[in-house]
Amino acid sequence: MYSVYQHWDPLKVCIVGKSYPPEYYQWIENTKVRKLFEKIAIETEEDFQNIIAKLKSFGVQVMRPDLPDDGLVKPPMYPRDDMVMIGTTFYESQSTNYEKLQYDNIKDPAWPDCYNWQDFNQLPNWIQKECKEVFNFGKLQKSNNQYTDIFANIKAQGNTIKTSETWINGANVSRIGRDLYVGVHGQDDKQKFKIQVDKEFTKTRNHLVDALGHTDATFCPVCPGLIISLLDIPTYKDTFPDWEVLYLPDQSWEAVRPFLDLKKKNGGKWWIPGFEYDNDVIHTVETWLQDWVGYVEETVFDVNMLIIDPKNVMVFNHNDKVFKALDRYGITAHIVPFRHRYFWDGGIHCVTTDLHRDGTENDYFK
């Protein structure tokens, strides 16, 4: 049976994301733009293969999702955004289980409370119809099929698969033995989700951390005793007593200054270096690929790491302060370049998902 109790235990089984091949972009009529995206496709898969080779050199079994059959469905680049293994239970998010939808955007009082789920097929027809329209039901169906074989493998190991009622996924939760740390947006989210998180996870001590949502873009507990963080989060002294916290304020912005010009046109969602002023490229992405991009302005890749085992981590780029801190703890950082990270808006932690690690549950804060 697969299990993950601490994200620094030796990694044994891992999902690595996948993007479209170059021939997918034949629909782009502008030759210059099409060649750009064909180049991105080729280099993205090359970089994925480098990640896979590095993982296999450590004895890690790698699985990959399938691609959607057709349409402009977002490719399965970031499996961690959709799923997480906590203990021996595998949680999929609503985006991979299209029969369970969130009702936040519907204000009609007849709608169920947004945190009380019902079987989609049992809802009244008029609700099903509006659900499909509001949540782009067809795309969710295709997205769900990308992980069919992987989910079948997980079930074959004897693991339970659940759909999270609280939008829990691998990008916003840190698994540290008896303790779970869940990222939220401010005090309102803490109050909203605390009851739900405690209801869903009854065997762990649950901590809600105001980390602007995805915790893996904000902080990383690398090993017992060390956290690398962008923010001086006040709760560290309470939730991680006596741990060293290495802060990296503004570490990556020197590398992305041209992005600030592009931000005026795309709202800070994506960046292809060298094409900040190319209106043809901007038009293509903003018109056809808006669902693909994230919000790169909030992503700093220096804290987004994949921990292979207690002595090895994978990163996308060199950071002198980070590497020196890791060296003090006897940890080696392995750089695996990902040339188009600022377009895809995903770090090494985002484009992978750990399904199984050797280890049993520990209690680090008795």
KOLROTOR-630863 format. One record per atom (N, C-alpha, C, O): x, y, z. Coordinates in steps of 0.001 Angstrom, whole numbers, plus 500000, padded with zeros to 6 digits. Atoms other than C-alpha are relative to their C-alpha. Layout:
XYZ;...
This chain:
500845498804500000;500000500000500000;500878501242500000;501880501311500712;499258498754500024;501224503480499157;499732500801501279;498682500665501907;500199499114498850;501742506011501958;501007501136499952;502117500982499442;499098498867499787;503243509430502666;499655500601501353;498543501088501556;500207499413498681;503638510583506259;500835501270500192;500377502235500804;499137498815499975;506552513028505953;500560500187498597;500963499223497945;499577499788501385;507558514671502706;501513500018499821;502006500336498739;498558500167500160;511265514178503438;500408498534500094;501595498225499994;499675501422500020;511052510388503698;500415499591498580;500046500263497616;499521500418501333;512710508463500804;498860499797499006;497930499031499255;501022500043501023;510638508918497656;500118498716499181;501208498358498735;499992501276500725;509633505663495914;499127500016498748;499486499400497745;500902499941501154;506722506429493545;499572501449499811;499173502110500770;500250498577500246;506125509799491873;499317500186498654;499649499508497682;500608499570501264;503875511339489209;500790501194499465;501148502094500225;499382498854500670;505548513686486724;499031500485498926;498493499678498168;500984499430500913;503371516037484669;500326499793498532;501364499229498184;499823500179501440;502985516111480917;499338501178499276;498312501700499715;500576498949500830;502360518746478244;499767499466498592;500122498328498286;500303500412501367;501231518622474622;501269499916499146;502226500649499394;498876500062500940;503641517591471829;499957501177499037;498943501871498966;499965498814500894;504711520195469228;498911499999498940;498398501060498583;501010500040501063;502245518969466590;498625500458500477;497761500778499661;501283499522499475;499379519938468904;499714501429499542;498556501798499348;500180498563500235;499962523609468039;499785500343498527;499914501506498145;500274499721501410;499151523250464330;498808500927499801;498674501537498740;501175499131500116;495930525159465002;500364501479500024;499537502314499655;499601498590499947;497905528397465502;500384500453498590;501348499940498022;499790499581501385;497773530205462145;501242500857499821;501904500770498786;498820499147500084;500520532727462853;501260499118500090;501513498499501124;498849500905500079;503708530889461788;501011500262501108;501525499324501718;499021499646498973;505984532786464185;499548499518501371;500340498950502123;500524500406498696;503753532119467185;499954498475500105;500280497904501146;500060501465499983;503233528473466203;501376499404500260;501503498477501060;498645500523499802;506991527868466003;500473500226501435;501184499394501999;499635499745498602;507432529476469419;499413498924500909;500110498377501763;500633500978499118;504926527122471023;500458498576499705;500478497734500604;499394501301500299;506360524117469177;501332499866500728;501654498798501248;498717500004499283;509745525058470659;499768499807501497;500482499038502141;500317500163498576;508204525393474134;499612498551500289;500026497986501301;500430501386499810;506593521959473724;501191499046500024;501282498186500899;498830500882500089;509865520275472701;500876500149501238;501293499156501834;499103499770498872;511912521896475448;499356499615501326;500046499181502248;500689500403498773;509262521263478103;500112498494500204;500390498043501316;499885501454499864;509277517515477385;501448499586500237;501704498641500983;498588500282499718;513085517509477282;500295500195501485;500977499380502105;499757499725498580;513108519055480741;499279498987500888;499807498579501922;500690501060499258;510488516576481965;500836498722499991;500947498042501011;499195501221500083;512710513753480735;501245500087500882;501682499080501438;498867499828499083;515660515213482665;499573499785501447;500302499182502235;500530500228498651;513514515267485806;499801498510500240;500172497983501289;500259501438499866;512465511669485194;501311499225500155;501407498320500983;498708500684499912;516074510569484638;500626500186501381;501186499245501943;499441499752498663;517164512198487892;499258499185501060;499884498596501941;500775500788499049;514323510560489819;500356498518499905;500537497847500921;499675501420500170;515102507161488333;501406499677500512;501663498554500947;498645500245499480;518770507566489314;499987499776501506;500929499215502066;500176500243498566;517501507542492910;499050498827500256;498613498614501388;500842501175499833;515392504440492285;498517500293500115;497763499468500631;501406499607499892;512071506292492033;499224499481498787;499658499655497648;500903500400501080;509250504740489986;499189501208499566;498628501913500405;500670498809500529;507701507386487712;498749499610499220;498780498708498383;501237500132500770;504119507555486448;499685501345499338;500082502401499829;500369498766500682;502713510072483979;498538499954499602;498023498883499281;501414499956500411;499158511204483184;499865499890498497;500845500001497760;500302499990501426;497482510881479806;499634501421499581;499304502264500414;500395498702500532;496785513847477551;498534499975499586;498029498927499183;501388499930500488;493241515017476740;499941499665498518;500913499858497788;500152500421501392;491888513761473432;499946501179499030;500506501117497936;500159498891500922;491002517113471944;499666501265500779;499570501260502006;500388498738499377;490106520731472589;501177500719500628;502307500233500593;498965499191499363;492041523436474435;500038499745501504;500220500670502296;499975500352498589;491931521577477731;501412500170500537;502381499790499880;498702499795499366;494756522514480081;500724498670500159;500142497726500694;499286501275499862;497437519803479934;500307499707501467;500348500622502289;499758500380498593;498201517856483137;501428500298500431;502190499394500772;498648499559499654;501329519863483894;500279499900501492;501397499580501896;499759499833498562;500833520204487650;499124499029500793;498131499453501385;500855500967499294;499440516987489177;499829500315501481;498821499939502079;500101499729498565;500138518256492691;498846500944500328;498332500930501447;501130499104499770;497446520913492285;498683499245500098;497686499799500561;501243500760500080;494869518139491872;499902498849500991;498858498201501071;500022501228499198;495808515489494419;501082500016501062;502032500795500993;498980500147498965;497746514471497514;499772498694500754;498632498315501025;500055501181499141;498554511300499461;500302500454501424;501366501011501691;499810499664498588;498109511852503206;499840498708500789;498749498143500858;500021501318499391;499023508782505196;499796498970498910;500564498913497950;500315501001501031;497467505933503221;498748500361499205;498266499559498405;501195499555500725;494497507937501920;500397500991498921;501131501947499170;499697499149501144;494701509534498498;498818500936499771;497684500484499613;501040498991500183;492742512775498070;500116500614498614;501174501113498230;500075499293501273;491688514056494667;499152501247500207;498215501257501006;500760498762499870;490426517580494275;498771499951499111;498619499038498299;501218499949500808;487104518565492734;500317500112498519;499502499704497692;499677499830501411;488912519392489479;500245498676499305;500174498608498078;499836501310500621;489610515691488921;498778499126500217;498674498061499609;501250500740499832;486211514499490155;498871500938499595;498341501672500429;500889498982500552;483827516432487926;498561499828500442;497731500690500154;501374500165499538;480686515000489526;499765500710501325;498633500783501804;500166499249498761;481365516988492686;500495501414499748;501672501617499452;499691498640500389;481290520729492160;499758500955501159;498931500697502033;500183499006498957;481592523773494355;498969501026499534;498927501384498357;501126499153500372;478601526118494455;500202501465500394;499226502208500507;499734498645499534;480304529361495522;499424501076499085;498951502109499559;500370498948500950;479399531249492343;498501500139499802;498060501048499099;501444499954500166;475670530568492575;499370500574501265;499569500040502356;500529499288498838;473757532932494860;498561499618500339;498038500046501368;501379500383499749;470296531371494604;499896499240501327;500648498289501540;500096500670498687;469184530337498139;499637498525499904;499803497785500873;500335501417500147;467990527008496736;501235499128499881;501152497907500017;498785500801500132;471600525961496229;500437499455501348;500253500114502372;499469500553498744;473144523670498847;501147500852500512;501758501607499757;498822499353499442;475755525044501199;501229499514499240;501330498328498926;498900500336500897;479028525129499240;500951498961500576;501810498454499853;499105501010499445;480745522752501637;499284498685500309;499894497765500852;500743501253499839;478013520087501771;499806499385498633;499048499906497815;500009500584501327;478498517770498822;498842499020499842;498439498339500784;500999500990500366;475826515755497078;500451499347498699;501254499918497960;499729500628501272;476033513279494226;499410500860498893;498230501210498926;500417499072501049;475848515400491101;498737499522499283;497840500314498993;501133500530500760;473394513107489345;498682500054500777;497613499912500184;501206499936499193;470935513428492247;499455501419500123;498363501624500652;500453498617499931;470698517209491950;498898500241498972;498838499541497961;501039499668500995;467684518764490170;500613500333498649;501743500816498575;499476499800501349;468083519040486412;500445501434499750;501450501665499077;499637498606500256;468139522847486452;501331500351500667;502084501181500158;498713499770499335;471043522795488926;501120499339499185;502182499931498989;498991500663500819;472930520248486822;500332500836498772;501497500971498400;499786499201501211;472440522448483752;500859501226500304;501814501515499583;499233498798499664;473720525602485472;501410499634500423;502363500351500117;498681500463499583;476585523647487022;500901499796498782;502051500234498767;499217500290501196;477741522496483612;500435501289499313;501546501379498789;499671498733500647;477619526050482283;501026500785500808;501992501314500258;499121499189499152;479304527716485249;501394499403500097;502386500132500079;498718500639499732;482063525154485716;500625499348498771;501569498568498896;499419500535501226;482745524284482061;500122498487500102;501218497929500051;500086501417499656;481651520714482649;500756499111499012;501388498133499412;499323500819500997;483021519343479376;501493499936500228;502100498874500095;498561499986499745;486556520434480206;500337499191501240;501363498512501276;499733500769498793;486302518921483678;499942498511499714;500727497747500275;500077501405500360;485246515593482163;501313499542499370;501857498497499728;498762500378500675;488292515548479924;501179500028500959;502061499173500882;498933499910499019;490563516639482766;500022498764500888;501085498235501214;500099501164499131;489298513787484910;500638498774499365;501272497979500059;499499501184500679;490280511211482280;501514499939499914;502066498881499613;498548499977500104;493924512262482341;500673499111501046;501802498666500840;499387500750498901;494538510363485592;499352498629500218;499573498004501255;500732501251499821;492362507267485028;500926498834500342;500677498116501310;499097501131499778;495247504775484820;500759500133501318;500994499140502006;499272499788498744;497113506341487740;499096499695501185;499522499044502139;500925500286498909;494030506218489963;499743498504500125;499611497989501235;500198501456499963;493502502565488996;501182499323500677;501006498361501425;498807500551499352;497076501834490063;499962500209501505;500308499314502276;500076499706498559;496535503532493422;498995499076500675;499266498532501745;501009500906499445;493370501526494031;500527498576500082;500229497856501035;499451501359500024;495225498334493100;500967499755501154;501185498609501547;499106500150498850;497666499008495948;499224499820501304;499806499503502342;500824500115498804;494745498918498386;499699501319500672;499092501342501743;500255498684499418;494605502670499025;498564500446499755;497951500083498752;501304499361500158;491341504546499549;500182501322499271;501105502077499574;499984498723500709;490661507430497147;498759500781500412;497637500287500301;501097499133499598;488536510298498435;500067501312499240;501137501741498808;500039498642500538;487415513595496980;499983500970501174;499094500909502024;499895499063498884;488475516386499316;498863501006499972;498552501578498927;501058499005499881;485663518598500561;500547501388500313;499789502358500347;499422498734499554;488081521355501546;501069500522499045;501900501339499440;499004499576500982;490137521847498374;501415499693500462;502355500403500103;498671500463499627;493038520026500000;500694499450498766;500109498661498024;499181500597501051;495786519286497490;501460500091500413;501792500693501434;498597500059499635;499509518719497472;500723501327499973;501821501442500517;499355498689500072;500279522372496746;499747500848501228;500497501786501495;500317499132498847;498657523773499886;499989499264501319;499414499751502292;499919500710498730;499363521141502531;501403499426500182;501974498854499253;498724500613499635;502589520112504278;499726498864500970;499062499057501989;500224501193499178;502597516608505757;501232499759500864;502289499381500359;498873500165499079;504816516419508829;499549499103501138;499308499565502253;500399500974498995;503855513254510677;498609500252500537;497637500275499783;501288499770499345;501083513928513181;499410501366499679;498265501640500038;500434498621500236;500812517527511959;499800500268498512;500632499910497678;500261499510501346;499216518929508818;499977501521500031;499398502123500935;499989498546500123;499838522523507733;499330500370498685;499827500035497610;500829499704501162;497208523883505348;500043501496499708;499794502310500597;499927498596500378;497637527144503449;498638500604499745;497788499985499105;501251499276500193;494810529686503500;500312501451499663;501462501885499725;499884498577500318;494181533312502482;499384500809501142;498200501141501080;500473499087498965;493852535353505686;499098499363501044;498792498172500992;500801500463498864;491733535086508819;498636499487499587;498127498540500187;501319500469500436;488445534712506954;500058498554499555;499183497757499895;499849501382500444;489693531539505296;500274499069501176;499802497933501192;499721500840498837;491007530243508619;498702499612500697;498492498447501034;501263500282499331;487589530547510194;499109499113499146;498410498246499671;500871500743500902;485844529124507131;500404498527499918;499552497638499918;499530501351500274;488034526055506705;500364499187501238;500469497964501148;499521500729498833;489072525144510252;499085498837500356;499556497719500566;500941501064499643;485914523169511036;500039498895498958;500024497713499301;499997500993501065;486006521453507647;501268499156500015;501202497939499845;498737500739499964;489691520502507899;500022499031501172;500429497878501024;500010500880498821;489264519122511417;499017498845499825;499252497741500317;500975501064500253;486207517163510287;500563498954499054;500328497758499227;499486500918501006;488024515653507339;501231499245500484;501436498087500119;498757500614499531;491320514939509113;499963499915501525;500380500835502228;500261500158498562;490514513571512563;501188499413500762;501205499445501992;498899500688499328;493795511761513283;501282500816500003;502329500326500426;498814499146500023;496190514670512797;499730501297500747;498581501686500954;500117498639499471;496886517988514474;500055500941498799;501016500927498029;500153499206501217;495764520524511909;500265501479500274;499736502058501222;499614498599499845;497244523996511486;499682500732498702;500094500294497627;500296499182501174;495908526644509100;500954501188499995;500980501991500928;498935499018500103;498707528907507925;499624501031498942;499312500673497806;500286498930500954;498075532276506281;501211500161499094;502095500978499352;498850500037500902;500462531599503399;499611500386498582;500264499973497624;500473499533501308;498544533241500532;499575498836499113;499684498909497889;500519501115500791;497117529891499473;500978498861499901;501209498154500882;499094501117500217;499589527441497976;501252500158500855;502050501071500643;498860499884499093;502141526828500692;501311499701499292;502353500212499702;498731500364500626;504701525338498288;500597501147499194;501726501036498717;499443498801500614;505119528790496704;500408501019501053;500871502112500730;499753499057498910;505596530380500113;501032499501500998;501893500265501433;499006500530499078;507543528068502403;500171498502499781;499301497827499231;499703501422500131;509167524649502505;500713499510501251;501858499895501485;499270500686498928;509965522628505643;500861498907499357;500349497849498990;499136500878500775;512972520908504092;500342498721500753;500394497636500173;499638501123499155;513905518651506979;499692500400501438;499466501583501693;500245499604498609;513332518521510751;501014501055500453;502218500803500502;499130498934499517;514697521825512015;500214501142499044;500713502184499469;499718498950500978;514841523889508786;498788500293499128;498195499388498542;501040499507500900;512228525958506936;500613501068499108;501368501915499585;499628498930500920;512895528065503836;498712500711499605;497762500072499154;501258499277500099;510314530824503513;500181501361499352;501228501994499482;500005498652500566;509445533972501597;499500501024500998;499869502196500929;500675499083499098;507434535479504421;500370499728501447;500658498596501834;499803500147498557;507987536116508093;498642499674500613;497978500541501182;501318500406499517;504909534116509061;500048499874501521;500806499056502043;499902499967498536;504263534817512768;499807498645500671;500366498397501740;500310501266499337;502973531319513483;501170499028500019;501099498007500704;498866500929499974;506347529701512800;500487499741501417;500799498605501771;499469500180498649;507431530312516380;499093499135500858;499537498542501841;500937500838499261;504301528535517600;499886498601499390;499886497600500108;500233501287500658;503856525790515004;501285499217499734;501259497989499653;498706500666500201;507557525047514400;500995500518501044;501988501150500682;499140499444498952;509166525869517760;501448499544499852;501737498364499658;498551500234500012;512966526163517700;500545499587498629;501713499209498533;499489500313501329;513220525497513948;500664501244499397;500214502367499626;499380498903500735;515556527631511853;499127500360498799;498680499481498062;500772499531501143;513673529756509317;500892500921499169;501294501990499628;499210499192500921;515660531059506340;499051500789499111;498285500206498343;500896499150500777;513863534023504776;500660500420498694;501857500705498649;499515499612501323;514207534865501088;499159501138499434;498533500960498389;500816498894500526;512513538251500636;500539500501498668;501731500774498529;499674499430501313;512480539438497008;501119499252499275;501813499842498446;498875500717500571;514911536684496011;499927499863498485;500949499972497808;500071500309501428;513584536002492529;499645501192499119;499705501076497895;500491498905500841;512375539418491380;501090500644499154;500791501202498099;498930499463500828;515804540535490144;500089499244498676;500519499800497665;499902500828501202;515584537685487631;498827500201499047;498867499727497912;501208499902500825;512169538673486297;499570501443499754;498380501710499583;500370498604500183;512310542436485846;499219500269498710;498260501040498749;500803499749501213;511092542355482198;498548499574500147;497668500081499451;501373500450499763;508024540545483493;499109501150500452;497909501149500173;500804498900499475;506899543772485160;499358500801498878;498270501352499046;500602499318501151;506337545321481724;498843499183499437;497790499728499104;501050500871500532;504335542327480527;498791499985500919;497662499814500460;501089500037499023;502263542450483705;498897500995499653;497727500752499948;501002498995500356;500521545555482385;499017499456498972;497890499940498874;500846500544501062;499107543472479536;499307498702500378;498224498409499871;500604501305499701;498422540086481100;499624499816501463;499248498718501873;500431500080498608;497712540891484748;500905499184500893;500517498851502012;499056500719499146;500761539021486036;499851498492499976;500339497812500878;500304501431499997;499628535533484979;501112499138499422;501304498010499875;499008500835500664;502484534341482733;501098500861499414;500977502083499324;498868499272500573;505808535256481170;500798499062499116;501194497987499566;499065500685500883;507792534016478140;501144500980499759;500975501918498979;498901499042500145;511180535778478385;500352500244498540;500481499305497754;499684499619501361;512000537683475209;498788500368499172;498925500904498072;501225499712500749;508360538052474158;499067500927500797;497847500878500645;500777499115499146;507245540701476655;499203501024499198;498166501504499655;500639498950500783;506299543111473863;499405499460498695;499004500237497829;500503500611501225;505145540634471193;498489499853500097;497985498946500759;501462499984499882;501458541398470747;499347498752499404;498263498360499838;500566501223500577;500887538291468577;500001498867501035;499020498136501170;499904501036498965;502087535992471366;499031500303501142;498323499419501625;500898499613498909;500202537942474018;498553499734499618;497774499230500427;501376500214500450;497019537803471949;499654498508499995;498562498131500419;500270501439500063;497310534028471414;499757499421501379;498798498678501589;500141500545498647;497799533248475093;498746500535500666;497979499776501258;501131499389499304;495202535708476358;498654499623499382;497631499631500067;501257500353500667;492599534645473772;499670498524500138;498517498162500369;500266501433500104;493024530872473664;500491499180501193;499959498099501446;499344500847499004;495158529682476581;499894500558501411;500723500236502262;500118499405498670;493937531661479584;499854498955501100;500358499144502207;500192501048498998;492910528461481387;501283499249500321;501352498540501325;498765500755499800;496438527102481068;500923500658501022;501614499971501775;499001499291499203;498368529775482909;499492500220501418;498287500221501670;500364499821498605;498437530360486643;500092501452500403;499382502301499865;499792498627499562;499616533472488436;501452500114500434;501771500123501623;498572500116499753;503382533558488098;500525501103500910;501583500948501521;499549498917499123;503629536858489984;500092499534501450;500879500078502225;499987500490498629;502938534902493178;500954498826500198;501069498313501312;499177501196499920;505397532097492403;501471500366500052;501978501041499156;498550499865499908;509002532161493582;500567498597500106;500293497873501063;499603501393500130;510761528987492563;501092499586500973;501385498396501089;498922500340499082;513544529186495160;499520499199501202;500324498504501825;500515500787498872;511282527669497834;499230498765499528;498818497942500345;500802501088500550;509518525214495508;500937498837499674;501553498812498608;499039501094500122;511522521995495978;499296498656500082;498228498535500681;500439501377499832;510997518260495614;501058499286500818;502211499181500402;499063500696499123;512597516361498472;500026498522499618;498996497849499648;499853501391500420;513940513000497315;500170499087501211;499556498023501295;499758500743498770;515189511776500683;500646500971500987;500865502129500628;499482499038499022;516666513291503866;501297500698499597;501674501688500225;498714499415500377;519937514088502063;500021500592498595;501058501092498158;500009499539501384;518819515096498553;498690500704499673;497615500226500035;501182499290500464;516421517660497069;500225500403498543;501363500529498093;499930499523501378;515614518740493501;499463501416499935;498446501733500551;500387498595500143;515382522420492538;500140500397498538;500796499710497755;499930499504501370;514967524434489346;501177500948499766;501643501089498636;498944499022500203;517672526998489952;500866500127501249;500493499694502340;499050499816498898;520651527916492106;499634501236500813;499302502284500259;500149498861499093;520202530152495140;501055499823501080;501024498858501843;498844500160499129;523333530743497146;499602499851501468;500147499004502176;500421500078498604;521564531339500470;499357498646500306;499597498051501356;500661501293499803;519438528221500034;501018498872500021;500978498012500901;499029501095500089;522341525998498998;500897499947501240;501241498861501708;499164499983498793;524450527116501973;499232499458501203;499794498735502025;500821500521498905;521581526401504374;499841498493499888;499961497782500886;500141501443500191;521013522957502870;501292499278500355;501269498207500960;498702500629499715;524732522202503129;500233499856501503;500827498876501952;499849500095498537;524647522945506871;499269498794500574;499655498264501615;500786501147499535;522080520164507232;500365498718499248;499670497708499357;499535501180500705;523998517749505018;499143499615498816;499082498440498453;500918500263501112;521548518085502102;500614500511498698;501116501634498640;499504499631501321;522615518143498447;498836500431499112;497820499741499033;501022499504500926;520582520201495972;500391499619498579;501518499865498150;499780500417501378;520251518799492445;499176500912499086;497949500945499175;500691499063500888;519422521388489762;499510499256498762;500292498618498058;500595500541501231;517045520193487040;499333501174499287;498245501583499694;500545498801500653;516431523110484648;498594499762499459;498267498667499001;501340500025500595;512868523880483573;499835501334499301;499400502317499901;499788498747500708;513269526489480892;498767500882499886;498890502103499788;501212499211500225;509646527567480563;499120500043501251;497892500068501163;500731499966498723;508679527652484239;499144501258500121;498081501216500739;500736498751499838;507528531273483947;498774500076499086;497876500886499315;501230500105500770;505036530399481228;499040499027500674;497865499339500871;500867501021499404;503714527230482849;499651500314501442;498677499782501972;500237499634498597;503916528775486341;499950498757500880;498955498501501559;499928501160499131;505026525604488070;501433499697500374;502303499630499506;498685500407499542;508032524709490202;500123498480499987;499184497785499598;499751501433499994;509556521236490617;499027499276500924;498665498130500660;500986500599499102;507174520562493513;498639499925499318;497900498960499508;501311499936500665;504168521571491367;499854498947498915;498792498337498790;500111500880501157;504963519409488331;500218498538500359;500300497688499473;499863501369499520;505412516281490453;499016499763501139;498494500709501728;500814500359498834;503368514419493061;500538498703500588;500668497708499875;499499501213499354;504717511909495569;498832499110500412;497946499535501155;501042500969499665;502514508813495828;500427499061501118;499592498574501880;499541500944498978;504700506677498065;501395500372500466;502289500626499658;498702499782499372;507569507295500481;500195498966501098;499248498609501800;499690500928498916;509298504854502808;499972500737501328;500647501754501490;500015499358498689;508485505732506392;498693499734500726;497692499334500132;501203500103499161;506019505597509250;499761501342500652;500642502202500660;500352498704499433;504236508418511016;500827500299501247;500918499479502161;499237499524498850;506427510380513434;499290501190500631;498445501824500000;500535498831499309;505526513032515986;501176500901500360;501961500596501259;498849499089499835;507958515956515793;499746501077501051;500662501816501414;500337498913499072;506132518215518262;499218499457501186;498129499942501495;500667500637498847;505233516040521255;499881501011501151;499351500680502211;
